[in-house]
Every structure is written in C-alpha cells, then in structure tokens.
Amino acid sequence: MTSANLRHFSRYFPHISRIKNLLSHNLLLSLGLGLLACSSSVADEGGNTNNDIARGAYLMKIGDCVACHTAVGGRELAGGLPFETPFGAVYSTNITSDKETGIGKYSYEEFFNAMHHGVGVNGNLYPAMPYTSYSLLTDADTQAIYAYLMSTKPIKQANRDNDVYFPFNLRFGLKAWNLVAHDAKEFTPSKEKSEHWNRGNYLVNALGHCGECHTPRDTLFAMEQDKHFEGAIIEGLEASDIRPAELNRQNWTHEDLKSLFTEGYSRKGTVFGGMYPVVYHSFSHLTDDDMRAVSSYLLDTDEDIQPQALTFNGHKPELPGYTLYKGYCAGCHGQNGEGRPNVAPAMAGNATLDKASPHNIVAVILKGIQSQHYNATTSFYAMPGYADELSDEQIKDLANYLRLTWSTQAGNLDVKTIQSLKEVILEHD
C-alpha cells in the first residue's frame, strides 16, 4: 500500500492514523535507544570505549599532566616546560597523540613502561617525570589514561633537548638509579583503614604524586620514605609539611582543604608558587567524593573536624614590625589581618605564618606572589616583593611581627637566619 493510499484509507478508519503515528514513534524510540547504546560502547582503534576515554581524562587531570607538560604560553600537553635540577634543566615532553613528535606510536606496553618503570622508547627517563609515584597506579587506570592521551588532538612540536651536564646527561646511569632508588609496585590498600581513606591515599600518592615535592630527598635525590610529607625546598619555596599531625595542629578541617583545593583559598590562607597550577589544573577537578577521600587521608580521619577561632594575639605597637606592617601590609591584608576578598588572604589563622619554618614567610616578603585566577568569583591580586626595598633587619622585624601577632610561633628570628634564607630563596630568581 502506498503512502497516498494509506492517507486515503485513514480518512475512513481514523484509528489507522493513530496506529501509524504510534508505530513511527516506537520506531524512532528504538532507533534512538540503539544509537545511545552504540555511542556508549563505540570503541576506537585500540578497543577503548568512550567511557574509558572519559575516565582517563579525569584521571589525567588529577595526575596533573597538563601543568607539567604545557610550557608557559604553549599548547596543552605539547611539552617544553623546564624543570630546574641540581644537574641542569630537564624539559617536559610532548605527550599528545602526534606520531612523530608525541607519543602517538606508543603501544600500551611502552606507555606502561614509561609510567611505571621510567623507561621510554628512547631509553630511561629522568625522574623529573614522577614515575616513582605513577608506578602505584593500577593497570586499569593506566590503560584509561593511555586511552585518553591517544584520543587527544595531535600537536606536532619537537621536544627540546635537556640542558643536563656531564656525566648526568648519560642516561645509562639511570638504570643503576632505578635499581637502587625505585621499587615499582602497584598500590595496595591498607586493611586497617576505611575505603575512603584508601581512596585518598591512592589519589594523593599515586595520581597526585604529592610526595615528589613534599618529601625530602637523599643524596641520590630519591624520596626519603621515612620522611614522607615532611616538606622540602623546591625552587626557592618550601613545599609544606603535610603530615596529619601538622595539619591537625594547625586545625585544618575537611572544608578548609576542599576550599583550598577547589578555589586556591581557605580560612587558612592561599596556595602559591608551584601549588597554584596544581590546584588550577588538577585538584579543583576532583569530584566531591574524591575530594573528601583526599582530605580524609591527609587529616587521617573520616570524621568531621570542628574549626577553632583564628589566631589574632592583638597588636603590639611598641615592636618595630608594627610600623612595617601598617605601612606595607595593612592596606591589602586589613588593619587586624582580616584580609580582603579577591584581593589578599587573611593573616589571622594563616598556615604559612603558623609553620615552624619561617622559610615561606621570608620568601613571600622577598619575592611577592603573582596574581591568581581560579574562576569567575575567585581571584587574588599580585603581591609585590620587597627584596630591593627592605633591609635584612626590616625583613626580620616584619617576619617576627607577623608570627607573634597571627600565629602560635615565636618571633625570635635573627638577621643571620634571614640572610641564610635569602641565599636559598633568591638563588632561584
């Protein structure tokens, strides 16, 4: 029967028209469901589904690949960012799917070896690539990351030669380093801890590779595992002590850490230096559940923590640092250290001031902090550095005043300490 006949026939039998519409609707619905089912299971040339690629994209963000593999002003994941080491500069490489200059020709086995063993197709990798942490990744997560990277837009950009001096430019020595300093093994959850805590442990130590910066290194420049998360000096700044005992002493809460990792700011202060791109590109993308897992691990508790009053011990105008604070700091940080939204963080309760080490206080006074932008509602102005304006005596007076007024630390720094810190801090200008 032709469509014309059907229309003619339906004039006499109206229910035929309703049946035709119903059949058409059901046919479209069936086609739609079929297409939806296909779209969720469509595999690429390597057999990876859209779900694998989407999960890999998330894992890669938490792994902070963009921050390290993107040069300032460069194209995403195309490499070229320098890492200063005691042996010279090491440049991150192109990890897009380009087959000539990226990793597009890598098989999964080759990718796995690079991620877990530090061995690329052209030989051993320098441990500036944190394979010593990525080796904890599960095989399933490594496959998902591989699937995503192979789906990225290929960018043809040749890798830069490393500026590493002899004999450290001879990579065969890295084989010996791996034998001594690297134990490649997959993450094993602790049976004594909660599922949430274990998930946080995995995110922080495997994907987030936080220990690479927050753990001191020995004479072979391997992480000192018995000093895990005690803090370390990275390019003139101190990656903080983030052990649970220290975070709990400073009264960090789950909400504080969530705010810090989401917006770079909390009632305990802001991130700066190398942590800014980590928050912007990586941890700010954590799901709520993963964010809670991270804070549960770092604070070593799943339980809520009650925030305490922020420290403000009152001004002491008789101290020499009082005039310096009023002249150089109060305009942005407030007369009583209360801070100004989207301008400057509060001094009251600031974790940088309440650390036992004064390193970062002096570093910020000397070098300032670059402006930071997180989203449409959260940004912070740049803070100028005063290395050329304040004497060592004035820096000592100001640092002592900040600690005495807004922390539980003593204000007993001397000029010799300031001079020693300056030497380390300004070395990386």
C-alpha positions as CSV (number, residue, x, y, z in Angstrom):
1,M,0.0,0.0,0.0
2,T,1.4,3.4,-1.0
3,S,1.6,6.3,1.4
4,A,-1.2,8.0,-0.6
5,N,-3.4,5.0,-0.3
6,L,-2.7,4.9,3.4
7,R,-3.7,8.5,3.9
8,H,-6.9,7.9,1.8
9,F,-7.7,4.8,3.8
10,S,-7.2,6.6,7.1
11,R,-10.0,9.0,6.2
12,Y,-12.4,6.2,6.7
13,F,-10.6,4.5,9.6
14,P,-9.2,7.2,11.9
15,H,-7.6,4.7,14.2
16,I,-5.3,3.6,11.4
17,S,-3.7,7.1,11.6
18,R,-3.2,6.7,15.3
19,I,-1.6,3.3,14.8
20,K,0.8,4.8,12.1
21,N,1.9,7.5,14.5
22,L,2.4,5.1,17.3
23,L,4.5,2.8,15.1
24,S,6.5,5.7,13.9
25,H,7.1,6.9,17.5
26,N,8.2,3.4,18.6
27,L,10.5,3.1,15.6
28,L,12.2,6.4,16.4
29,L,12.5,5.5,20.1
30,S,14.0,2.1,19.2
31,L,16.5,3.8,16.8
32,G,17.3,6.4,19.5
33,L,18.0,3.7,22.1
34,G,20.0,1.7,19.7
35,L,22.2,4.7,18.9
36,L,22.6,5.5,22.6
37,A,23.7,2.0,23.3
38,C,26.1,2.2,20.4
39,S,27.5,5.5,21.5
40,S,28.3,4.2,25.0
41,S,30.2,1.2,23.6
42,V,31.8,2.5,20.5
43,A,35.5,1.6,20.6
44,D,38.4,3.3,18.9
45,E,41.2,1.5,17.0
46,G,42.7,0.4,20.3
47,G,39.5,-1.0,21.6
48,N,38.9,1.8,24.0
49,T,35.3,2.9,24.7
50,N,34.1,6.5,25.3
51,N,33.8,5.6,28.9
52,D,37.4,4.6,29.1
53,I,38.5,7.8,27.5
54,A,36.3,10.0,29.8
55,R,37.6,8.2,32.8
56,G,41.2,8.6,31.5
57,A,40.6,12.4,31.0
58,Y,39.5,12.7,34.7
59,L,42.5,10.6,36.0
60,M,44.9,12.6,33.8
61,K,43.6,15.9,35.3
62,I,44.1,14.6,38.9
63,G,47.6,13.4,37.7
64,D,48.4,17.0,36.9
65,C,49.8,16.1,33.4
66,V,48.7,19.5,31.9
67,A,50.7,21.6,34.4
68,C,53.9,19.8,33.7
69,H,53.6,19.1,30.0
70,T,52.5,22.6,28.9
71,A,55.0,25.4,28.6
72,V,54.1,28.9,29.7
73,G,52.1,30.3,26.8
74,G,52.4,26.9,25.0
75,R,49.9,24.4,23.6
76,E,48.4,22.0,26.0
77,L,50.3,18.8,26.5
78,A,52.9,19.7,23.8
79,G,55.7,19.9,26.4
80,G,58.6,22.3,26.7
81,L,58.3,23.3,30.4
82,P,61.7,23.4,32.1
83,F,62.4,21.8,35.5
84,E,65.5,23.0,37.3
85,T,67.5,20.2,38.9
86,P,71.0,20.3,40.5
87,F,72.3,18.8,37.2
88,G,70.7,21.3,34.8
89,A,67.3,21.8,33.2
90,V,65.1,18.9,32.1
91,Y,62.2,19.8,29.7
92,S,58.9,18.1,29.7
93,T,58.0,16.3,26.5
94,N,55.1,16.3,24.0
95,I,52.5,13.7,25.2
96,T,49.9,14.4,22.5
97,S,48.9,11.7,20.1
98,D,51.2,13.0,17.4
99,K,53.0,10.1,15.9
100,E,56.2,11.9,15.1
101,T,56.9,14.3,18.0
102,G,54.4,12.9,20.6
103,I,53.5,9.5,21.9
104,G,51.1,8.5,19.2
105,K,53.2,5.5,18.2
106,Y,53.5,4.2,21.8
107,S,52.0,0.8,22.3
108,Y,50.2,0.3,25.6
109,E,53.2,-1.8,26.9
110,E,55.6,1.0,26.0
111,F,53.3,3.6,27.7
112,F,53.1,1.3,30.8
113,N,56.9,1.0,31.0
114,A,57.3,4.8,30.8
115,M,54.7,5.4,33.6
116,H,55.7,2.6,35.9
117,H,59.4,2.0,35.2
118,G,60.6,5.3,33.8
119,V,61.7,3.7,30.5
120,G,60.6,5.4,27.3
121,V,61.0,4.2,23.7
122,N,64.3,6.1,23.5
123,G,65.7,5.0,26.8
124,N,65.4,5.8,30.5
125,L,63.5,8.9,31.6
126,Y,64.8,11.4,34.2
127,P,62.8,11.0,37.5
128,A,61.6,14.6,37.0
129,M,58.9,12.6,35.4
130,P,57.3,11.2,38.6
131,Y,57.2,7.5,37.5
132,T,58.3,6.7,41.1
133,S,54.8,7.7,42.1
134,Y,52.9,6.7,39.0
135,S,54.2,3.1,39.4
136,L,51.5,2.8,42.1
137,L,48.7,3.2,39.5
138,T,46.5,0.2,38.8
139,D,46.7,-1.3,35.4
140,A,43.1,-0.3,34.7
141,D,43.8,3.3,35.4
142,T,47.0,3.3,33.4
143,Q,45.0,1.9,30.4
144,A,42.3,4.6,30.8
145,I,45.0,7.4,30.8
146,Y,46.6,5.8,27.7
147,A,43.2,5.7,26.0
148,Y,42.6,9.4,26.7
149,L,46.0,10.5,25.6
150,M,45.7,8.5,22.3
151,S,42.4,10.4,21.7
152,T,43.9,13.8,22.1
153,K,44.5,16.2,19.1
154,P,47.9,15.5,17.7
155,I,50.2,18.5,18.0
156,K,53.4,18.5,16.0
157,Q,56.0,20.1,18.3
158,A,59.5,18.7,18.6
159,N,60.8,18.1,22.1
160,R,63.6,20.3,23.5
161,D,67.0,18.9,24.3
162,N,67.7,18.8,28.0
163,D,70.4,21.1,29.4
164,V,71.9,18.4,31.7
165,Y,75.6,18.5,32.1
166,F,78.1,15.6,32.1
167,P,78.0,12.9,33.4
168,F,74.3,13.2,34.2
169,N,73.5,13.6,30.5
170,L,74.4,9.9,30.0
171,R,71.2,8.2,30.6
172,F,72.5,4.7,31.1
173,G,73.3,5.7,34.7
174,L,69.6,6.0,35.3
175,K,69.3,2.2,35.0
176,A,71.5,1.9,38.1
177,W,69.5,4.7,39.8
178,N,66.3,2.7,39.2
179,L,67.8,-0.4,40.7
180,V,68.8,1.5,43.9
181,A,66.0,4.1,44.2
182,H,62.9,2.8,42.5
183,D,60.6,-0.1,43.6
184,A,57.9,-0.4,41.0
185,K,54.8,-1.8,42.7
186,E,51.1,-1.3,42.4
187,F,49.1,0.5,45.2
188,T,48.0,-1.8,48.0
189,P,45.2,-0.6,50.2
190,S,45.5,-0.8,54.0
191,K,43.2,-3.3,55.6
192,E,43.2,-1.2,58.8
193,K,41.8,1.9,57.1
194,S,38.5,2.9,55.6
195,E,37.7,2.6,51.9
196,H,37.5,6.4,51.8
197,W,41.0,6.8,53.4
198,N,42.5,4.3,51.0
199,R,41.0,6.1,48.0
200,G,42.5,9.3,49.3
201,N,45.9,7.6,49.8
202,Y,45.8,6.4,46.1
203,L,44.8,9.8,44.8
204,V,47.4,11.7,46.8
205,N,50.4,9.3,46.4
206,A,49.8,7.7,43.1
207,L,47.9,10.1,40.8
208,G,48.6,13.3,42.6
209,H,52.2,12.3,43.3
210,C,52.3,14.8,46.1
211,G,55.3,13.1,47.7
212,E,57.5,14.2,44.8
213,C,57.5,17.8,46.1
214,H,56.5,17.4,49.8
215,T,59.1,14.7,50.7
216,P,62.8,15.4,51.3
217,R,65.3,13.7,49.0
218,D,68.5,11.9,49.9
219,T,72.0,12.2,48.4
220,L,70.8,10.2,45.4
221,F,67.8,12.5,45.0
222,A,65.4,9.7,45.8
223,M,62.5,10.4,48.1
224,E,63.3,9.7,51.7
225,Q,60.3,7.4,52.5
226,D,61.0,7.6,56.3
227,K,60.4,11.4,56.0
228,H,57.3,11.1,53.9
229,F,55.5,14.5,53.5
230,E,57.8,16.3,56.0
231,G,58.3,19.1,53.5
232,A,61.1,20.1,51.1
233,I,62.6,23.1,49.3
234,I,61.5,23.4,45.7
235,E,62.9,26.2,43.5
236,G,63.4,28.5,46.5
237,L,60.0,27.8,48.2
238,E,59.1,25.3,50.8
239,A,56.6,22.6,49.9
240,S,54.9,22.4,53.3
241,D,54.9,19.6,55.9
242,I,51.5,18.0,55.1
243,R,51.6,15.1,57.6
244,P,48.4,14.6,59.5
245,A,50.0,15.7,62.8
246,E,50.9,19.1,61.4
247,L,47.7,19.7,59.5
248,N,45.7,18.8,62.7
249,R,47.9,21.0,64.8
250,Q,47.0,23.9,62.6
251,N,43.3,22.9,62.8
252,W,42.8,22.2,59.1
253,T,39.3,20.8,58.5
254,H,37.8,18.8,55.6
255,E,36.0,22.0,54.4
256,D,39.3,24.0,54.6
257,L,41.1,21.5,52.4
258,K,38.1,21.3,50.0
259,S,38.1,25.1,49.7
260,L,41.9,25.3,49.2
261,F,41.9,22.6,46.5
262,T,38.8,23.9,44.8
263,E,39.5,27.7,44.8
264,G,43.1,28.0,46.0
265,Y,41.8,29.8,49.1
266,S,40.5,28.8,52.6
267,R,40.4,30.4,56.0
268,K,43.9,29.0,56.4
269,G,45.3,31.0,53.5
270,T,46.0,30.6,49.8
271,V,48.2,28.4,47.7
272,F,51.1,30.0,45.8
273,G,54.2,29.0,43.8
274,G,54.0,25.6,42.3
275,M,50.7,24.7,44.1
276,Y,48.8,27.3,42.0
277,P,48.9,25.3,38.7
278,V,48.3,22.1,40.7
279,V,45.1,23.4,42.1
280,Y,44.0,25.1,38.9
281,H,44.7,22.2,36.5
282,S,44.3,19.3,38.8
283,F,42.7,19.1,42.3
284,S,40.0,21.6,41.5
285,H,38.5,19.0,39.2
286,L,38.1,16.3,41.9
287,T,34.6,15.0,42.4
288,D,33.1,15.7,45.8
289,D,33.6,12.1,46.9
290,D,37.2,12.1,45.8
291,M,37.8,15.4,47.5
292,R,36.5,14.1,50.8
293,A,38.7,11.0,50.3
294,V,41.8,13.2,49.8
295,S,41.0,15.2,53.0
296,S,40.3,12.0,54.9
297,Y,43.7,10.7,54.0
298,L,45.6,13.9,54.7
299,L,43.9,14.5,58.0
300,D,43.9,10.8,58.8
301,T,40.2,10.8,59.8
302,D,36.8,10.4,58.2
303,E,35.2,12.3,61.0
304,D,34.3,16.0,60.8
305,I,36.7,18.4,62.5
306,Q,35.4,21.5,64.3
307,P,37.0,24.8,63.2
308,Q,38.6,26.7,66.0
309,A,38.9,30.5,66.4
310,L,41.6,32.0,64.1
311,T,44.7,33.3,65.9
312,F,44.9,37.0,66.5
313,N,47.0,37.9,69.5
314,G,46.5,41.7,69.3
315,H,48.8,44.4,68.0
316,K,51.9,45.5,69.9
317,P,52.7,49.0,68.6
318,E,56.0,49.1,70.6
319,L,57.5,46.4,68.3
320,P,59.4,47.7,65.2
321,G,57.5,45.3,63.0
322,Y,54.2,47.1,63.8
323,T,55.0,50.2,61.7
324,L,56.2,48.0,58.8
325,Y,53.0,46.0,58.9
326,K,50.9,49.2,58.8
327,G,52.9,50.7,56.0
328,Y,53.4,47.7,53.8
329,C,50.7,45.1,54.5
330,A,47.6,46.5,56.2
331,G,46.3,48.2,53.0
332,C,45.5,44.8,51.5
333,H,45.5,42.4,54.4
334,G,43.5,44.6,56.7
335,Q,44.3,46.6,59.9
336,N,43.8,43.5,62.0
337,G,44.8,40.9,59.4
338,E,41.3,40.1,58.4
339,G,42.1,40.1,54.7
340,R,40.1,41.4,51.7
341,P,38.0,39.1,49.4
342,N,39.6,38.7,46.0
343,V,42.5,41.0,47.0
344,A,44.6,39.4,49.7
345,P,44.2,36.5,52.2
346,A,43.8,37.0,55.9
347,M,46.7,36.9,58.3
348,A,44.6,35.6,61.1
349,G,45.0,31.8,61.1
350,N,47.2,31.8,58.1
351,A,49.0,28.5,57.9
352,T,52.1,30.0,56.3
353,L,52.7,32.1,59.4
354,D,52.0,29.3,61.8
355,K,54.6,26.9,60.3
356,A,57.6,26.1,62.5
357,S,59.8,27.1,59.5
358,P,59.8,30.8,58.6
359,H,61.1,30.0,55.0
360,N,57.9,30.8,53.1
361,I,57.2,34.0,55.1
362,V,60.6,35.4,54.1
363,A,60.2,34.1,50.5
364,V,56.9,35.9,50.1
365,I,58.2,39.2,51.6
366,L,61.2,39.0,49.3
367,K,59.6,37.8,46.0
368,G,55.9,38.5,46.4
369,I,53.1,36.4,44.8
370,Q,51.9,36.5,41.3
371,S,48.2,37.3,40.6
372,Q,46.0,34.2,40.7
373,H,42.7,33.5,38.9
374,Y,40.5,30.4,39.7
375,N,37.0,31.1,38.4
376,A,34.6,34.0,37.8
377,T,34.2,34.7,41.5
378,T,37.7,33.9,42.9
379,S,40.9,35.8,42.1
380,F,43.7,37.5,44.0
381,Y,45.8,40.5,43.2
382,A,49.5,40.2,42.8
383,M,51.6,40.9,45.9
384,P,54.8,42.9,45.2
385,G,58.2,41.6,46.5
386,Y,60.3,43.8,48.7
387,A,63.8,42.3,48.2
388,D,65.1,45.6,46.9
389,E,63.2,47.8,49.4
390,L,63.6,46.3,52.8
391,S,66.8,45.7,54.7
392,D,67.6,42.3,56.3
393,E,66.8,44.0,59.7
394,Q,63.4,45.2,58.5
395,I,62.6,41.8,57.0
396,K,63.5,40.2,60.3
397,D,61.3,42.7,62.2
398,L,58.3,42.2,59.9
399,A,58.5,38.4,59.9
400,N,58.8,38.3,63.7
401,Y,55.8,40.7,64.0
402,L,53.6,38.5,61.7
403,R,54.4,35.4,63.6
404,L,53.9,37.0,67.1
405,T,50.6,38.6,66.1
406,W,48.9,35.9,64.0
407,S,50.4,32.5,64.9
408,T,51.4,30.3,67.8
409,Q,55.1,30.5,66.7
410,A,57.8,32.6,68.5
411,G,59.0,35.8,67.0
412,N,62.7,35.2,67.6
413,L,64.3,35.2,64.1
414,D,67.6,37.0,63.8
415,V,69.4,38.7,60.9
416,K,71.7,35.7,60.3
417,T,68.7,33.5,59.8
418,I,67.2,35.9,57.3
419,Q,70.4,36.1,55.4
420,S,70.7,32.3,55.2
421,L,67.1,32.0,53.9
422,K,67.7,34.8,51.4
423,E,70.6,33.0,49.9
424,V,68.4,29.9,49.2
425,I,65.3,31.8,48.1
426,L,66.9,34.3,45.7
427,E,69.1,31.6,44.1
428,H,66.1,30.6,42.0
429,D,65.2,34.0,40.7
